[in-house]
């Protein structure tokens, strides 16, 4: 699961068949997601293909 950092929507990740998080990023213009998985602390920016841990 991934959480949009602009609107807070929680969506399926790109390893799922429907890839809801990346579809949301393209359709909404909300480029940054965070992992919603327990124990994972990272952000990803779709347009920049940039990943960072926090």
N, C-alpha and C positions, 0 to 999 in steps of 0.2 A: 504494500500500500504506500501511496505517496500523497503528500499534502501540499497543495498550492500555497505558496507564500504570499500571494496577493489577496486571495479571497477565502482561503481556508478550506476549500473543497478537498475531500479525501477520495482518491481515485486509484484504480488498479494500475500496477506498474507495467512497463513495456515487455516484461516476460509473460504477461497474460495475453490471451488471444486478442482481446479488444483494444489493448493499449490505451486505456482511457486517459491516463495522465498526459501523454504526449499529444493526444487529440485535443484535450482541453487547452494545453499550452498554445497550440496552433490556432485554435478557434477563438480563444479569448484574448490572446496577446499577453497572457500571464506566463512569463518565461521560467520562473524559478520554482522548483519543488524541493521538498525535504522528505527523507524516508520517514514513514510512520511505523516502521518495524521496531519492536523492542530491541534495545541494545545498539541500534544503528543511529549515528549522529552525523549526517552529511546533507549537503545541498547540491543541487545540480541545476545548471542554466542551459536550457535547450539551445538558444541561438549561438551561444559561445562554446557549446560542447565542453563546459567547464564544471569540474567537480571539486568540492572542498569538504573536508571533515571539520567538525567543531566540537 
